[in-house]
Amino acid sequence: GSMCHPAGAFVGYIIAGRIMGVQPLEPGYRRILVRPNPDSIEYGQVRVPTVRGEVKASFRNKDSERFVLELEIPSNTRARVCVPGEFVRADGAACRQEGRYICFEVRESGRHELLRMRNKEENAGRGQ
């Protein structure tokens, strides 16, 4: 029998699209959503091939106080990024609370690091 079965692709979809939260918002991945749902997972990493290049995302979630998302967006791509938590340092972008996530738009391709912090005082102490 063949080892190539459509059910095997479903696992990749769940990891990339649900756990790491990388999904297209516009055709051709011109605009993407990155909304990780780590729950109790301490580390995650994914590379999602698109027609515009690879979207790379990884997170570290080792304690309840800090969550770090590293993201690389290909050229000619914008992203809506949503990070679980209350206080986020994110490239100076305007952030908006949506349920248990902080969301904002990333309009530039390249590498980005996003940090969820425990409280506003820690955020202020970092000069951001």
Buried (B, 14 or more C-beta within 10 A) or exposed (E): EEEEEEEEEEEEEEBBBEBBBBBBEEEEBBBBBBBBBBEEEEEBEBEBEBEBBEBBBBBBBEEEEBBBBBBBBBEEBBBBBBBBBBBBBBEEBEBEEEEEBBBBEBEEBEEBEBBBBBEEEBBEEEEE
